[in-house]
Amino acid sequence: MRKAGVPYFPLYELRHTFATRLSTGGVADHFVTQMLRQGDAGVFKRYRQAKLNMMLEALDRLDRRANNEHQENSGTAKPI
């Protein structure tokens, strides 16, 4: 990795990224657990939490955008 100029990171992060992306992409939790060869579904809670956080962040962005559009349409938006 040093020769390739890739900064150090724990390889376990690849597993976490893989599981999180599958989960946020709509793959059912039990399939993700099987793909990870994870016998204990309790460990998968970590990935579900990441999925939940991403969903909450997306809803927050959508809410902010809707509020901004509402302000622009009602004439109460502050000039930039």
LUMROVEX-302759 format. One line per 8 residues: number of its first residue (from 1); for each residue y, x, z of N, C-alpha, C, CB. Coordinates in Angstrom, 3 decimals, always signed. Atoms other than C-alpha are relative to their C-alpha. Glycine has a CB too. Layout:
N
NUM	Y/X/Z/Y/X/Z/Y/X/Z/Y/X/Z; ... .
This chain:
80
1	-1.186/+0.814/+0.000/+0.000/+0.000/+0.000/+1.258/+0.864/+0.000/-0.006/-0.930/+1.194; -1.165/-0.894/-0.003/+2.351/+2.895/+0.693/+0.307/+0.502/-1.397/-0.234/+1.186/+0.938; -0.201/-0.507/+1.358/+1.820/+4.295/-2.799/+0.626/-1.057/-0.905/-1.328/+0.469/-0.590; -0.540/+1.088/+0.812/+2.661/+0.901/-4.286/+1.384/-0.428/+0.463/-0.939/-1.188/+0.033; -1.316/+0.355/-0.512/+5.799/+0.656/-2.164/+0.039/-1.357/+0.696/+0.989/+0.009/-1.118; +0.078/+1.282/-0.696/+4.591/-2.468/-0.372/+0.203/+0.246/+1.488/-1.364/-0.712/-0.269; -0.205/-0.206/-1.429/+5.968/-2.698/+3.161/-1.197/-0.506/+0.798/+1.281/-0.703/+0.464; +1.126/+0.374/-0.849/+3.448/-3.005/+5.971/+0.114/-1.455/+0.435/-0.075/+0.917/+1.228 .
9	+0.125/+1.321/-0.595/+2.319/-6.466/+7.011/-1.464/-0.177/+0.372/+0.496/-1.134/-0.977; +1.397/+0.245/-0.368/-0.803/-7.651/+8.802/-0.697/-0.804/-1.094/-0.087/-0.746/+1.356; +0.715/+0.701/+1.055/-3.399/-8.719/+6.247/-0.330/-1.431/+0.386/-1.266/+0.739/-0.347; +0.260/+1.358/-0.458/-4.042/-11.794/+8.391/+1.064/-0.972/-0.509/-0.060/-0.040/+1.524; -1.068/+0.857/+0.516/-0.695/-13.111/+7.099/-0.361/-0.587/-1.363/+1.307/+0.787/-0.101; +0.438/+0.550/+1.288/-2.302/-13.541/+3.667/-0.847/-1.247/+0.213/-0.795/+1.052/-0.800; +0.842/+1.152/-0.337/-4.840/-15.898/+5.213/+0.871/-1.179/+0.431/-1.007/+0.366/+1.122; -0.904/+1.040/-0.471/-2.079/-17.833/+6.942/+0.774/-0.613/-1.168/+0.971/+0.568/+1.046 .
17	-0.743/+0.486/+1.161/-0.056/-18.091/+3.723/-0.896/-0.848/-0.896/+0.587/+1.178/-0.796; +0.970/+0.732/+0.809/-3.134/-19.204/+1.783/-0.235/-1.397/+0.581/-1.330/+0.778/-0.086; +0.285/+1.282/-0.648/-3.940/-21.947/+4.300/+1.224/-0.909/+0.001/-0.481/+0.225/+1.433; -1.223/+0.799/-0.044/-0.334/-23.097/+4.629/+0.321/-0.570/-1.371/+1.173/+0.838/+0.509; -0.312/+0.487/+1.353/+0.173/-23.348/+0.873/-0.992/-1.055/-0.470/+0.014/+1.161/-0.988; +0.977/+1.035/+0.338/-3.064/-25.262/+0.407/+0.351/-1.302/+0.706/-1.429/+0.449/+0.379; -0.292/+1.182/-0.799/-2.134/-27.642/+3.193/+1.260/-0.709/-0.489/+0.151/+0.381/+1.465; -1.238/+0.622/+0.477/+1.429/-28.227/+1.986/-0.137/-0.498/-1.427/+1.156/+0.984/+0.093 .
25	+0.246/+0.461/+1.363/+0.073/-28.655/-1.526/-0.828/-1.269/-0.063/-0.683/+1.073/-0.781; +0.705/+1.261/-0.027/-1.861/-31.688/-0.393/-1.503/+0.091/+0.148/+0.302/-0.728/-1.207; +1.442/-0.148/-0.182/-5.335/-30.247/+0.096/-0.353/-0.498/+1.399/-0.455/+1.493/-0.204; +0.413/+0.577/-1.278/-7.126/-32.142/+2.860/-0.344/+1.102/+1.001/-1.206/-0.939/-0.197; +0.181/-0.997/-1.050/-7.293/-30.294/+6.165/-1.439/+0.489/+0.111/+0.440/-0.568/+1.322; +1.389/-0.448/-0.161/-11.088/-30.254/+6.325/-0.440/+0.900/-1.156/-0.936/-1.209/+0.103; +0.316/-0.902/+1.112/-11.253/-28.639/+2.859/+0.612/+1.375/+0.223/+0.497/-0.587/-1.326; -0.643/-1.288/-0.301/-8.769/-25.953/+3.889/-0.815/+0.742/+1.051/+1.465/-0.207/+0.492 .
33	+0.821/-0.613/-1.044/-10.844/-25.321/+7.005/-1.271/+0.597/-0.593/-0.354/-1.031/+1.081; +1.209/-0.506/+0.649/-13.951/-24.947/+4.838/+0.306/+1.229/-0.856/-0.639/-1.096/-0.861; -0.350/-1.131/+0.867/-12.181/-22.621/+2.390/+0.283/+1.257/+0.814/+1.218/-0.347/-0.863; -0.258/-1.139/-0.881/-11.131/-20.419/+5.292/-1.263/+0.445/+0.716/+1.075/-0.350/+1.019; +1.254/-0.235/-0.717/-14.722/-20.511/+6.562/+0.255/+0.012/+1.494/-0.651/+1.327/-0.445; -0.391/+0.132/-1.398/-13.260/-21.575/+9.843/-0.869/-1.061/+0.652/+1.506/-0.358/+0.134; +0.890/+0.945/-0.653/-15.859/-23.179/+12.066/+0.712/-0.890/+0.997/-1.100/+0.731/+0.685; -0.721/+0.748/-1.026/-13.386/-24.305/+14.710/+1.248/-0.623/-0.605/+0.369/+0.911/+1.192 .
41	-1.148/+0.692/+0.586/-10.986/-26.937/+13.397/+1.241/+0.112/+0.879/-0.335/-1.465/-0.234; -1.133/-0.152/-0.903/-8.789/-26.343/+16.458/+0.932/+1.120/-0.421/-0.487/+0.249/+1.396; -0.818/-1.120/+0.466/-7.587/-23.076/+14.973/+0.927/-0.457/-1.119/-0.891/+1.165/-0.484; -0.781/+0.484/+1.142/-6.321/-25.039/+11.990/+1.293/-0.680/+0.439/-0.832/-0.966/-0.831; -1.225/+0.639/-0.488/-3.675/-26.682/+14.198/+1.224/+0.842/-0.328/-0.083/-0.236/+1.512; -1.115/-0.902/+0.310/-1.498/-23.638/+13.549/+0.542/-0.266/-1.400/-0.444/+1.467/+0.123; -0.415/+0.251/+1.376/-1.426/-24.370/+9.823/+0.582/-1.399/-0.152/-1.178/+0.185/-0.951; -0.561/+1.354/+0.043/-0.833/-28.076/+10.361/+1.404/+0.000/+0.572/-0.891/-0.991/+0.774 .
49	-1.334/-0.075/-0.588/+2.135/-27.201/+12.556/+0.984/+0.571/-1.007/-0.013/+0.853/+1.280; -0.866/-0.570/+1.034/+3.580/-25.043/+9.770/+0.309/-1.051/-1.057/-0.661/+1.238/-0.649; -0.193/+1.072/+0.987/+3.075/-27.940/+7.358/+0.994/-1.029/+0.531/-1.350/-0.683/-0.342; -0.905/+0.969/-0.605/+4.814/-30.327/+9.756/+1.426/+0.537/+0.023/-0.459/-0.350/+1.421; -1.336/-0.598/-0.032/+7.742/-27.930/+10.184/+0.637/+0.018/-1.387/-0.069/+1.421/+0.561; -0.531/-0.014/+1.360/+8.121/-27.606/+6.410/+0.413/-1.404/-0.429/-1.037/+0.572/-0.978; -0.332/+1.376/+0.346/+8.081/-31.389/+6.023/+1.278/-0.447/+0.714/-1.164/-0.936/+0.357; -1.198/+0.352/-0.752/+10.691/-31.828/+8.753/+1.233/+0.684/-0.588/-0.166/+0.381/+1.475 .
57	-1.113/-0.725/+0.620/+12.890/-29.187/+7.137/+0.408/-0.667/-1.308/-0.383/+1.473/-0.250; -0.296/+0.682/+1.265/+12.617/-30.947/+3.765/+0.725/-1.320/+0.250/-1.295/-0.251/-0.793; -0.668/+1.264/-0.333/+13.570/-34.287/+5.354/+1.423/+0.245/+0.484/-0.796/-0.762/+1.072; -1.335/-0.330/-0.485/+16.524/-32.653/+7.088/+0.925/+0.341/-1.166/-0.062/+1.173/+0.994; -0.807/-0.330/+1.180/+17.749/-31.213/+3.778/+0.351/-1.253/-0.791/-0.747/+0.996/-0.899; -0.224/+1.245/+0.728/+17.350/-34.597/+2.107/+1.042/-0.854/+0.708/-1.312/-0.780/-0.152; -0.955/+0.767/-0.788/+19.273/-36.281/+4.917/+1.406/+0.576/-0.147/-0.417/-0.018/+1.475; -1.321/-0.635/+0.169/+22.118/-33.753/+4.685/+0.561/-0.278/-1.378/-0.091/+1.518/+0.227 .
65	-0.453/+0.248/+1.374/+22.276/-34.212/+0.926/+0.462/-1.448/-0.163/-1.128/+0.314/-1.009; -0.378/+1.409/+0.084/+22.358/-38.005/+1.238/+1.319/-0.253/+0.711/-1.095/-0.885/+0.595; -1.263/+0.162/-0.727/+25.123/-37.787/+3.837/+1.164/+0.570/-0.793/-0.080/+0.676/+1.371; -1.062/-0.601/+0.818/+27.169/-35.479/+1.600/+0.350/-0.895/-1.184/-0.426/+1.392/-0.500; -0.250/+0.893/+1.139/+26.756/-37.810/-1.382/+0.706/-1.265/+0.460/-1.320/-0.359/-0.712; -0.644/+1.200/-0.533/+27.735/-40.778/+0.773/+1.475/+0.275/+0.278/-0.711/-0.476/+1.285; -1.386/-0.359/-0.288/+30.889/-38.997/+1.918/+0.800/+0.153/-1.288/+0.060/+1.295/+0.816; -0.688/-0.186/+1.290/+31.775/-38.049/-1.675/+0.291/-1.351/-0.645/-0.852/+0.875/-0.956 .
73	-0.170/+1.310/+0.629/+31.279/-41.616/-2.868/+0.945/-0.906/+0.773/-1.337/-0.677/-0.143; -0.880/+0.843/-0.795/+33.247/-43.150/-0.005/+1.419/+0.546/+0.068/-0.553/-0.151/+1.393; -1.329/-0.592/+0.029/+36.199/-40.840/-0.552/+0.387/+0.720/+1.281/+1.001/-1.052/-0.285; -0.323/-0.679/-1.258/+35.957/-39.205/+2.862/-0.362/+1.461/-0.020/-0.698/-0.667/+1.144; +0.384/-1.413/+0.076/+34.731/-35.851/+1.633/+1.238/+0.860/+0.049/-0.809/+0.295/-1.282; -1.109/-0.943/-0.091/+36.938/-32.933/+2.453/+0.030/+0.845/-1.265/-0.127/+0.899/+1.265; -0.068/-0.859/+1.198/+38.220/-30.957/-0.542/-0.470/+1.408/+0.309/+1.431/+0.043/-0.556; +0.516/-1.365/-0.164/+36.618/-27.584/-1.042/+1.058/+1.009/-0.325/-1.221/+0.234/-0.876 .
